[in-house]
Amino acid sequence: MNESKTLSALAGKNVLITGTTGFVGKVVLEKLLRSVPTIGKVYLLVRGNRSYPTAEKRFANEIAQSSIFETLKGEDAKQFQKLCDEHLRFVSGEMTEKNFGLSDDEFQELAGNIDLIINSAASVNFREALDQALKINTLCLHNMIALSQAGGDLPIVQVSTCYVNGHNKGVMEEDNVAPAGHPIERSEFGYYEVEPLIELLQSRIQDVSAAAKDDDQREKDLVDLGIAESNRYGWNDTYTFTKWMGEQLLMKAMYGKTLTILRPAIVESTLEGPVPGWIEGVKVADAIILAYAREKVNFFPGKKDGIIDIIPADLVSNSIILSAAEAMADSGQQRIYQCCSSEANPIRIKDVIAHVQAEAEEHHEVHDRLFYRKPQKSFMLIPSPVFNAVMTVGYNAIKLGFKLLEALGREPSSRMLSNLEATRKLSIVFSFYTSPSYTFSNSKLKALAERMGEYDRKEFPVDSSNYDWGMYLRKVHVPGLNRYALRPRRVYKLKKTTLEQQSQAA
């Protein structure tokens, strides 16, 4: 085997990974098991649920059943089980509870058994209630910090997002980022003092909760509060705002210690490993693709020439693993890396649309879970002011049409209104990402890959310039979305009427 700095740095090391019930966490776990045979034990912190109350049972019945492990299982599932038995250890815990809900002895034992923490757990709901987003993306990092300290300052690799850059503009470097809105005090050591902000937000959460008349109203009001506060300080949504605050907590607590913040852009299906196109669930870009494919949406607010930053999931997992290896080999530093494509291999939003439409035009029948038929209308990006005007006119026209039909005694169809409402809801959540005002630099990540050597660059590629977007979108991503993210269409057959049955019997 050629020399690998990654395999050497991780040899015999025990790693705690969070978030393996999620998309990125699964890709990281699979890659570690497949490509880092030198790894020691991999501890999985997993919350039990009603069906599977322990981490081990939930892994066996949910995580291990994921199609991402098909390559590892090959033709012999027993070998995969043997690999899991050798390397995996399970910790039943809740991220948001103190010490993950473990006893003091259990927490100390866990800290003493591991050498490194990889935190990929997050709430990626852009419109999460502020109290929940704050717990999961920000406050639970106090547990990570405490675990690191209990283990003698264990290195932490924190998976964040490029979109912590918020409403800033231009080229976003791999560095800490200033709020684009209301100012927040910055310390002389470079991080922002977010504790007073967190206390203020918690106070507002209490006020909103106390004023709500019921749980549904409370949930809605806390979602609205999260968006309002995010916008006030310079972020588009609660997810990116709370992830940024989490970065600041870590940078303060881990000052002078080993911390790597790895920021992916929009994570989509795998480019190559373990198989091309593997994806779980519908991601940012896919929500719009799916709505277009099902003919719910054919226009959307955005910048045609804007550069959308999409990155395959296996490049993200490789970046995390290289970062982990570097953290073990060269401790005592804080680093920020961005795993992205907009600098090295930019693609404009209009070109993404063109590739998807071309695939729909030529091969819609192949992707039968995605396209129920060939879409009858083209998909258009229009400027936000025009979009808002069209939506207003559209709603008014439909309402007028409904009144006319009702006056004539006819039943109005709700499909147009339903499609318009689908467009509106998607625009609220995703229009920020289709109207980009910046690109992300990843020069430091590429420099890391260079330092790790030739073997690691091939086994753990992170360079987004090495593939063609047309190939990826049409031959990898759309087929992967169709195969892995979507279920087969259900076709219901009407039961035969009694008259038909009698006719056939005769």
N, C-alpha and C positions, 0 to 999 in steps of 0.2 A: 504493500500500500504506500502511495506517495505520502510525503509528510503533510500533515494537516494540523495547523495551529488550533483549529476548532476542536478536533477530536482530542488533541493533547490537553487543551485547557479544561475540557469537560470530563476528562477521564476520571472515573471513580467519584465524580461530584454528585451530590444529591440535590435535586431541584424541586422546589414547590411551584406548581402552576395553578393559577386560578382561571376561571372562565372557560373550562373545557366543555361545558354544556353549550357554548356558543361557537360561532363560525370560525373565528381566528384561532381560538384556543384549541379546537380540534385539529386544525392544520398544523399548528406548532407541535402538538403531542404526536401526531402521526409521523412528522418529519424527524423528530427526536428518536422515536422507536425504530424508524427505518434507516436513518442515515448516521446516527451517533451511537454505534454499538458499545462505545467505551463509557457511556453514561452510567452513573450509579443508580440510585433509586429516584424515581419520579413520583413525588407526592402530589396527589390531586385533591384540592380542597373543593368539595362539592356539597351543596345543600341537598338534604333529603327532601322528598316530596310525599304526597299522600300515597302514591302507588309504590314508591321505593324509598323507604324512610332512611336508609343509610347511603353513604357515598358509594360503597362497593356495589350495592344492589342497583343503584341508579346508573353507575358506570356499565355494569353488565347488561342491563336491560334497555338502556337508552344510548349512551355514548358509544359503547362498543358495537352496537348494531348499525351505526352510521355507515353509509356506503363509502366513506373516505377510507375505511380500513380494509376494503376489498382487496387491494393490492397486497397488503401485508398478510392477509389470510390466504391468498392464493388458492391453492386446491386443498390446503390442509389447515383447517380451523384450529386443530390441536397445537400447531406450531405458534399460532398467534396467541393462544391461551398461555402457552409456555412462556412466551416473550412477556406477556402481561404479568404473569406470576413472578417472573424474575425481576422485573424493573418497577412495577407499579405498587404504590402504597396509597391507601385511601384515608382521607380525613373528612369526617362528617362535620360540617360547620357552616355558619351563616356569616357572610361577609360583613353585614351591617351591625352585628352584635359585638359587644366588647370581647376581645380575644377570640373572635369567631364563634362565640358561644361555648368555647372549651373551658375546662377547669384550669386553674393556675398550673397544676402539675402537667396536664396535657399540653398546654401552651408552651411551657418551658421545654418539655420533651420534644415537641415539634421543632422548636428553635434550635435545639441541640443536635437534631438529626439532619438538618439541611445546610447547604452551602450557598444557596442562591434562591432568590424569589423572582418569579416572572408573573406579573399581574396583568392578565388580559381581560379581567372581569369588568363589565361596564353595563350601564343602561344606555342603549343607543337610540332610545325613543326620543325624537327631536321635540316632542311635545309632552314630555313627562311632567307630572305634577312636581313642583319645585322641591317639596320635602323629600320625595323619593329620589329624585335626581341628585340632590345634595348628599343624601345618605350613601348612595351607591358609588357615585363618581368622585366624591370629595371626602366626606367624613370617614368612610371606611378605611381610608389610607392611614388613619391613625393606628389601625390594627397592623398594617404592613410595617409601619415605622416601629411599633412596639416589638413586633416579631424580629425585625432586623436587629434592634438593640439587644433583645434577649439572647440572640445568637452571636453576639460580639460584632455588631455592625455588618450584618450580611449584605452583600450587594443586592440591589433592587433593579430590575428592568421593568419599567412602567410603560404599558402600551397606551398611548394617548391618541391624538388625531391631529392631522395637519390643520384642521379647521379651528383649532384654538387660536389661530391668527385672526379670527373674527372679521370685523369690518375694516381691517387695515387694507392697504392697497400696494401694488408693486410686486417686487420679488421678495418673498418671505424666506429669510435665512434660517439655518438650523441654530436657533438661539432663543432665549426667552423673549416673549412678545409683550408689548405694552398694550393696555386697553385702548381701543379706538374711541371710547366714549368717556363717561365720567371718570376722572382721574382716581387712581388708587396709589397709596404711598409705596414707594420702592425703597428697599433697604440698600445700604452701602454694599451689600454682598450680592446684589443683582436680582434677588427674588422680590415679589410684591407681598406686602403685609396684608394677607386676606382674612386673618382672624376677626378683626373688627367688622369687615364686610359680612362674614359668615354669621356673626352674632346679630347683625342688623337684619339679614335675611330670615334668620330663625324667628326673630321678633315679629316680622311681617307675616310669616307663616302662621304664627300663633294668632295674630289678629284676624287674618282671613279665615282661619279654621273656626274661631269663636263666633264669627259673624254669619257663617253658613247655616242655612236652615236644615240641611240634610247632607248625607254623604256625597250624593251626586253633585250637589251645588258646591260642596267643599272641593271635590276633585276638579271641577271645571274652573273654579276661582283660583286654585293653586297652579293649574296649567297656565292660566292667563297671567298670574303673578310672575311665574317663571319666565314667560316670554317678555313681559314688560321690563323686568329687572335685567334680563340678558341684553335687550336692546339698549337700555339705559347705559350700560357699561361698555357696550361696543361689540356684542355678539348677536348672532342671528337667532339662536335657540338655546334652550336650557341645557341640552347635551354638551355643546361646545363650551358654554360658559362654566358649567360645573367641572368639566375636564380640565379647563385652564386653572381653576382654583385648586384642583387636585395637584397639578404640577407645582404650584407655588408652595403648598404644604410640604411636599416632598423635598423641594429644593432647599427649604429652610431647615427642616429636620435632618436632612442628609448632607448638610454643608460640610465639606471636608471629607466626606465618605464616598462610597461607590454607588452612584446612581446613573442609570441611563434611561432617558425618556425617548421612546421610539414612537414617532408620529406617522402613521399611514395616512394616505389620502383616501379616496373612495375605493374601498376594497371590494373587488369583484372576483369572478371565478378563477381557478388556478390556470396558469399558463401550461405547465407541464406535469407537475407532480402533486399527488401520486398518479393522477390521470389528468389529461387536459379537460378543462371545463367544470371541474367539481365545484359545486356551490351549495350552500344550505340556505334556503329561504330566499326572499325577494329583497334585494338591496336597493340603494338609492336610485341608481340609473334604471334598475329593473322595474321599479314601480311604474315609471313612465312608459317603458317599453311594453310592459304587460297591458297597461291601459290602452295604448295605441293598438296592440295586437288584438285586443278584444273589442276594438272600435268604440271605446268609451271616451277617448280623448284624441283630438286631431289638431289641436293647437295649444301652445303653452308659452308662458313668458320666459324670455331668455335672450342671450346675446349669441347670434349665429356664429360670429367669429371669436367668441369667448373660448378659452382653453379649459376644457374639463379634465380634471386630474383623476384618472382611473388607474388602479394598480392591481395586478393579479395577486391573489391571496398567498400563493407559494413564495412570491418575492417578499411578501411581508413576513412570513414565518422564517424565511432564511435570514432576513434582517434581524429579527429577534434573536435567533440562535447565534449569529455572529456577534451581536451586541453582548449576549450572555457570556460567550467565550472570552471576549475582550475584557469584560468586567472581572472575570476570574483571573485572567492573566496580568492585568494592569489595573490594580485597585487604587482607591483614594481619589478618584476624579468624578466630576459630574459631566455628562455628555448628553447632547440632544441630536438625534438623527431624524431625518424625514425620508420616508419611503414613498416615493412619488414618481410621476412621469412627466409633469408639465415642463420641466427644464430640459431633460434629456431626450424626450420623445413626445412632444406636444401633439395633441389632437384637438381640433376645433369641434364644438358641439354639432355644427351643421354636418360635419363628416361622420360623426357617430350616427346621426339620423340617416344619412345617405346609405351607410353600410347596412343598417338594420332594415331600412325600406327595400334595399336591393335584395336582401336575403328573403324578406317577406314576399317580394314580387316573384322571385325565381324558385324558392324552395319552401313555401309556406306549408305545403302538404307533408313535408318531412318532419317539421316541427309541430306535430299535431296537438300537443298539449299547450303550446303557446298560441298558435294561430288556429282558430276554429275554421277560418276560411281566409282567403286573401283579403287584406284590408281594402276597403273600397275608396278610402280617402287618404290623401297624403298627410304627413305630419308637418306642421308649420311652427317655427319659433317666431314670436312677435315681441316687440319691445313692451316692457311692463305697462307704460301708460296706455298703449293701444289695447293690450290685453284687458286692462281694467275697464276701458270704455266698451269693448266688445261684450264683456261679461254683463255689464249693466244693461246694455241694449238687449242682449240675449234674454236675460231674465224678464225684462219688461215685455218683450215681444211674446215670449212663451205664456206669460200670465194673461196678456190680452187675448192670445189665441185660445187659451183655456176658457175664458169668459164667453167668447163667441161660440165655441163648440157647445158649451153648456146651455147657452141661449137657444141654440138650434136643437137641443135635446140629444146631443151626441156625446159619447164618452170620450174625453180627451186622453191621448196617450201620454204617459209620464216618462217615456224613454228619453226625450230630448232634455227634459228637466233633470232627469237622473244623470245623464252624461255631462250636463253643464255643472251639476253639483260635484261630480267626480273630478272634473277639471279644477274647480275652485279649491277643493280639499287638497288635491295634489300640489297645487300652486302655493298654498299656504305653507306646506311642509318643505317642498323641494325647490322652489323657484330661486332661492339663494344660490343653490349649487349649479343652476343653469345660467346664472348671470355673474360669472366670476370676475373679480377685479384684481386678482393676483395670481402669480405662479409660485410654486414651491421649489426651493433649491435643495439638492441632496448631495452637494459636493463632498460633505464630510462622510456621508455613508459610503460613497464610492471610494473615498480614500481609505476607509476601513477595509473594504473588500480588497483593495490593492495590497494593504499591509498583511492581510491574512494569507496571501499566496495563491498560486495557480490552482492547486487542488481544491481549495475552499471556494474559489470563484466559480469553479465548474459544478461542484457539488451543492453549493449554497448560493446560487446566483441572485444578485439584487439589482442588476443593471437593467433598467427599463428601456434602454435604447436598442435592445437586441431582438425586437420582434416588430412585425408589421401589423398595424391596427386593423386593416381590412381582414387579414388572416385571423387575428385574434377574435374580432367581433363576429365574423361570419362562420369561421370553422371551429372555433373553440367556445366562445361565450354563449352565443345563441343556442347551439346544440346542448351545451351544458345546462343552461337555464331550462331548456325543454326536458332534459333527461332527469336532472337531479333536484331541481327546485319545485317543479310542478307535478301534480298528480294527473293520472289519465282522466280524460273527460268522461263523466258519467252520462250514459245515454239511457233514458228511461223509455220503456215500451208500454204503451197503453194496454190494459187488459182487454181482451176481446169481449165484446158485448154478448149478451145471451142470444140475440138474434143471429150474430155472426157464427156463434158456436153451433146453433141449431142448423144454420145453413150448411156449414161444413159437414156436420153429422149426416145430413140428408144426402 
